[in-house]
């Protein structure tokens, strides 16, 4: 049992390790149960855990976002394979989105590394409010148009990649509604979105690693916090299948309402942090 945690820093409190393991289990379970990415809950909690270890808020939020993106590298592969086996991935669309996604994700991550923390907090608070509202009302766009040209798809991919890498998400919150709007079946839209999550995560993670390479952050590769990555991936891979199995037995609509309420609380918390950050700037 001890050998399984040799990758963790010796100075890390066991309470923090337990928190990361629990967070991974929760995000994996919710991913399987509700079909959501873990970034919306992973980022605030990893950020809080890092600040408890006396890491500056100037770096902790970026480290949390980079770590969230890196976990998507692992979870997207599993999801992508599952959808591919069911012929649920339009690879022709995913490949046309990919050039823009890679460029947008890299630029978005680099831009986030240069943003002042207060603006990054504001971005994430808005993302939480948007995600909670979308989940609460379950708004589904009506199919109303055909797919744009390859250049148009790449442009859309750049927008999706840029916004996703800023908040540490896999892009499904934008990709799925867009593809449904372009007359794809919901199941195919979800599968194609899963395939698009890997390049978002890869380009965004690499950009955060490179942009933070000159910083002396503990147990990190650039902005990527390795202990959190390993522990979250470990437990999320164990609980995601359990969540998927329960998805056919539990009242999903009611669970989504409860989860949306939790996201609103997180959004209020991040909004308060944003207010405090702006207030501190004004006081100077």
N, C-alpha and C positions, 0 to 999 in steps of 0.2 A: 504493500500500500504506500509506504514512504517513497519507494523508488518511482512511483507514478508521478510524484510531484517534484522530482529533482530539477525540473526546469524553472521552478519558482524561486525567487530571491529569498535567501535565508532570513532577511530582516522583515519580510512581509508578515504582518500579523495574521494569525489563523482566522480571525474574524473577517478580515478582508478576503482571504482565500475562500472561506465559506460563502461570503457574499457573491463572489464571482462565479462559484460553482452553482449557486442558487439562481443567479441571473441567467447563466447559460441554460439551465434546465427550464426556466420559465420561458425564455425566448424561443427555445426549440419546441416546447409544448404548444405555445401560442401559434407558432409558424405552422405546425401540423394541424392544429385545431381550426384556426381562422384563416389560414393562407396569407398571413401578413409577414412582412420582414421585421427583424428585431431592432432595427436602428432607432425607432421612435421611443422605445423604452430602454434600450441598451445605452444610448449616448448619455442621457441624464444620470443614470446610476453609475456608469463607469467614471463619468466626470466627478461625481460626488465622492466616489472611493479614492480617486486620485488626489482630490483636494484634501481628503483626510490624511493623506500621506505627505502633506505639506508641499505638494507640487503646485506651482503658481497657477491661478485661474487663467492666466495668459496662455498657458500651455495645456492645461488639463482638458479643456473642451476639444481642442484640436486632436489630442491623443485619443480621446473617446470616439471622435468621429472616424479617425483613421482605423481604430480597432474595429469599429462596427463594419466598415467597408471590407476589412480583411476577412472577417468571419463570413461575409457573403461569398467570398471566393470558394469556400467549402460547401456552404449550404446550396448555392446556385447550381453546382455540379450535380448534386443529388436530385434536386428538383428538376433540372433540365433533362436528366436521363429518364426520370419517371415519366415526364410528359412526352419525351421522344418515343418511348416504347408504346405509347398510346396514340402515336401519330398526331400529337397535339402541338407540334412546333412548326411554324412556317419559316424554314431556314432561309428561304429567299428574302423574306422581309428582314429577318434578324441580321443577315449579312449586309443588307443595304442600310440598315440603321447603324451598323458597327463603326464605320469611319467617323461619323459625327459623334457617336457615343464616346469613342476613345479620346478624340480631341477635346470634346466638351468636358468629360470627366477630369482629364488632366488639367485643363485650364481652371475648372471650378475648384479643384482641390488646391491648386496653386493660389488662386484668388482668396480662398478661405484662409490659407496660411498667412496671407498678407493683411486680411481684414482685422480691424481692431475687435477685441473680444466682445465688446458691447453690441456691435453690429452682427457678429456671428450668433450671439445669444438671441438677438431679435429675430434673425432668420429662422432659428430653430424653434422659437416660440410660435411663430406663424405657421411653420410646418406642422407642429403638434395640433394647433387649433384646426387647421385644414384637415388633417388626417382623422381627427376625432369627429368632426362634422360630417365628413364623407362617410365614415363608418356608421354614424348614427342615423343618417337619413337614407343610406344605401342608394344614393343617386346613381343611376346607370344611364349613360348617354344612349340615345336612340341611333341606330345605324342610319347614316344620312349621306354618305359619300364614299367614293372609291379611294384607293390608296394614291398618294401623291407620287410624283416621279422619283427616281433614285436620288436626285439632288435634294428634293423636298424631304424625303425620308431621312437622309443624312443630316439635314438641317434640324429636323425634329429631334433626331438622336443627339445632336449637340446640345440642344436645350435640356433634354431629359438627363443626359450625362452630367451637365454642368450643375443643375439644381440638386441632383442626387448626391454628387460627391461633396457638396457644401454641407448637407445635413446627414451624410453617412447612411444613405438608403440605397436600395437596389433598383429603384426607378419604377417599380410596379404601380405606385400611386399616380404616375403620369402615363406610363406605357399602356397599361390595360385600358383605361378610358379612351385613349387616343385610338387604339386598334379596334375597339368595339365601335367607335364612331365611324371608323373606316370600313364598317360592315363585316368584320371578322367575328366568328362565333366566340362567345365568352371563354370557352375552354381553350380554344386556339390562341386567343389573345393572352390568356394567362401563361400558357406554355411558351409562347414566343417572348413574352416579357421575362420569363425565367431564363431563357437563353440569352437575353440581353443583359441580365444582371451580372454575368461574369465579366465582360469587358468593362462595365462601369466600375466594378470592384477592383479589377486588376489595374486599370489606368489611374483610378483615384488613389488606391493604396500606394502605388509606386510614386505618385506625385507627392503624397504626404511624407513618404520616407525620404525622398530627395530634398524636399523643402525644409525638413528638420534635421538634415544630416550634420549640420554644424553645431547643433545644440547638445549640451551634455545632460540629457534626460536619463534618469535611472531606469535600467532594464528595458530600454526602448531602442528601436531601430528607426531613426528619424523621429516622427511623431507616433509610430506604431508601438503600442505598449504590449510587449510579448507575453508576460504572464496572464494578462486578461484574455488575449487571443487564444492561448492554449487551453485555458480552463473553460472558457465559454464554448469553444468548439467541441471540447470533450463531452460536456454534459448535454449540449444542445443536440448532438447527434444521437444521444441515447433517448431523449424525450420526444423528439419530433415524430417518430413513428407512433408513439403512444397517443399523441395529440391527434394525428391523422385517423387513428382507429376510432377514437371517441367522437370524431366529427360527424359520424353517421348515427350517433346514439343520443347526443345532447342537443338541447334547444339553441342552435347557433345564433338565431336572431337576438335572443335574450342575452346571450353571452357577449355579443357584439355591443349591445347597449351598455353593459357593465364595463367592458373594456374601454369604450368611448368615454365614459365618465372618468375612468382612471387617467386617460390621456388628457382630458380637460384639466385635471388636477396637476399633472405634470406641466402642462402648458402654462397654467397660472404660476407655478413655481419658477419656470424659466422666464416668464414675463417679469416676475419680481426681481430675479437676478439681473435682468436687463435694466430695469428701473434703477437698481442699486448701482450698476456699472455706470449708467449715464449720470446719476446723481453724484457719484464720486468724481467724475470728470468735471462737472460744473463747479463742485466745491473747490477744485484746484484753481 
